[in-house]
Amino acid sequence: MRPRPVGAVVCAAVAALACAQASGSDRSRPASADVRARADPAEHPASDPARAPVGGVPVGYIGRTDDPAKSIAGVTYTPAPGGMWEVNSGTHDQNLSHIVYTPLDTATGTYAVRTEMDQIQTAVHPEAFGVFIGGRNLDGPAQKYGYFLLRSDGMYAIKVRDGREARVLVDFTASPHVAKANAAGQANYPITVRVATDSVRLFVGPDPVAAIARGRIPADGIVGLRVNHGLRLTVSPIVISR
């Protein structure tokens, strides 16, 4: 598997890598054909999960908290089996909701974004996580991206981040295809977002969960992971395919 202030942006890569731009990548992973078999890390060395630090975001990635007064250093991404990361986004009171991305994960036109995000521990109350697309100006006050969220109570939502504001396109809604966590607070979410010429669609596994007109959501730009506070997850690096 493979996968990025106004205040709280921390870059874990060298400056030259953080400024690099690319039009997507062909990374894949071993247990779900297009998400599990990873390509040669030399193609995208900064995204090798084995190089993730004990604290903060993985080497080669950038993290940005929603609250510019909070430091991304309070979040941990540590290597986990299967090429994944184990994510600890702190407590509810720490308020470390954030995005993680690399500018190398940039996509335009028609494409698909895949990741696997598994909740591994009960949260104090259901908190959301998922994928963002169409990211622009992510290191400044005019940041903008669209994002697709899941929660372990079987809900999903679609929003747009525009500066400090989060605009709701689809409020949290129940779906039979979004698993509810078991008694231990655990659930598995293989996520795909498919961007077409006229629509953007969210899938969990093979099942369609939601669709929205492409014109309503930013779609061309950086893609990455979105994680709210108070969560323990395992996640795979983003994979872009066409």
N, C-alpha and C positions, 0 to 999 in steps of 0.2 A: 504494500500500500504506500501512498505518497501524500503529501499535502503539496500576515501578514494577515504651543498646543494650543496644537493648543495644549499644551501642558503636559500630558501624560503619555507621550509617545516615546517608546524605548526601542532602539534598533539593536538587535543582537548580532548583526552582521557587520562586516567592514563597510565603509561608506560607499565604495564603488559598487558593491552588490546591491545595497539598498536602493540605489538610484537606477539600477538596470531595469530595462523594460523588455518584455518578450510577449509573444502573441499566444501564449498557452503552452501546454506541455502534454506529452504522451505518456504519462506515468500510469502504471497499473499495478495491481496487487495480487498474491496466491489465495484465495477462498472466495470468490465472487469474481468471476473472470476479469471484468474490467476495473475492479477496484483493488484486487489483492496482489497481483504479481508485479513487483516493482521493477522499474527500469534500472539500468546501470546508474548508480549514484553519481558517477562522474559527469553525467548529463546535467545534473542539477544538484551539485554536492552540498549546497547549503541546506537542502531539505532532507538530508539523511537523518532519520530519527535517532540513530545511534549517537549522533553528536549533540543531542539535546542536553542543555545544562540541568543541574539539579534544581535550580530556581529560575524564575523568569521564563521568557518564551524561548523556543528552540533557536539554535544557531541558524542564522540566515533569515530569520523572520522578524517582523515588527509587531509589537503589541500596542494597542491604544485603549485606554479605559474611557468609559462614557463620562466619568467625572474627571475633569482635568486636574483636580487637586489630588487625585489618587495615583499611586505609582503602580505600574505594571509589574514591578519587582515583587509584589505581594502574591502574584499568581505563579503556580508551578506547572511546568510541562516536563515530565520525566519519561525516559524510554520505557516502553511496555512491550510484552511479547507480540509477535506478529507485525512488527514495524509500526506499532501504534504509539501514542503518547498517553500517559495518565495525567489528567488535568485536575488540579485542585484550584478552584476559583475563590477560595477563602470563605469567610462567613457572610451571612446576610448583612451584618452590621458593617463589615469592611467595604461593601459596595464596590466590588471589583469587576462588574460587568465590562466586557471588553470584546474587541476583535483581534484576530491574529492573521497575518498575511505576509506574503512576499510579493514584491512588484513583478517577479517573474511569472506569477500566476495571473496573467492578464488575458482576457478573451473578449472578442467582438464577433458580431454576426450571429450565426447559429452554432451552438455548442452545448455540451452537457457538463455539469459539475457533479462529482461524486465524492462522498466521504462516508465513513461509518462512525456513528457517535453512540456510545453505550453508557447509560447511567449505571454506576456501580455501587451507589450508596444512596439511602434515603435522604432527601433534602428536607429542610425544616418545613418548607411548603413548596409546591411545584414551581420550578424555575425553568426558563426556556433556553434552548440552544439550537444551533443550526448553521446555515450557510448564508453568506452575503455575496451579492454579485454587483457588477456595475460600479465598483468603487472608484471614486475620483477625489482628489485633494484630501487624501486620508491623513496627511500630516499637518493640516491646518484647520482654521475655524470654519471653512466652507466645505467640510467633508460631506460626501453624499454617497449613498449606496442603498440598494434594496435588499431585504433579508427575509428568509423563510425560517420560521421557528417551530420547534416541537416542544411538548412538555410531557412528563411522565404520567400525567392524568388523562392521556389520550387526546390532547388538544393540539391544534396547530394555529399559526397566525402568519400574516404577511404584513410587513411594514416597510417604510422608507425612512432612512436617517437623512436629515437635511440640517447640517450644522448641529446645534444643540437639541433640535426638535426631532421627535420620532412620530411620523405620521402613520396612522393605522389604515391599511387598505382592507384587510380582513381581520377582524378581531378574533380572539381565541375561540375556536369552534371545535366541537367533538368530531372525530373521524374514526370509523371502525378499523382503519388501516394504520392508525397511530397507537402503538401498544401502550397499555397501562403497566406501570411497574408492578413487580411481584411483591410479596410480603417483605423481602429484603431490600426493596427499593431499586431493583435492577430491571433493566429493559434494554433491548437491542434495536437500533435504528439505522439501517442502511439507507442513506439519503441520496437522492438524485434530483437535481434541478435541470430541466431541459429548456433551453432557450431557442425558440423558433422565430420565424420572421414576424409572426402575428401574435404569439402568446409565450408565456413562461409558465411551466408546469412543475409541480412538486410531486415526487414519488417517494414512498417509503417501501423499500424492496421493489417488487414489480407492480405495486398497487398505486394507482393515481389518487392523490389526496386533494389537490387544489390546482386551479388554473386561473391566470389573470392575463388581461390584454398586455402585450409588451409595452405599449405606449404609456402604461400607468406606472411603470417601475423602471429604475435605471438598470440597463442590461449590458452596456459596453464599458468595460473597465476591469479593475482588479477584482478577483474573487478570493474568498477566504472563509474563516470560521468565526462564528459568533457564539459567545458563551456568557450567560448571566452569572451573577454572584451566587455563592452558596452551593456550588455543585462539585461533585466528584464524578468524573467521566473517564472513559478511554475514547480516544478519537484517532482517526487516520488522517494523514496529510491529504490535502485536496488533490483530486485528479481531474484534469480537464481533457475532454475528448470531443471529436467533431464528427 
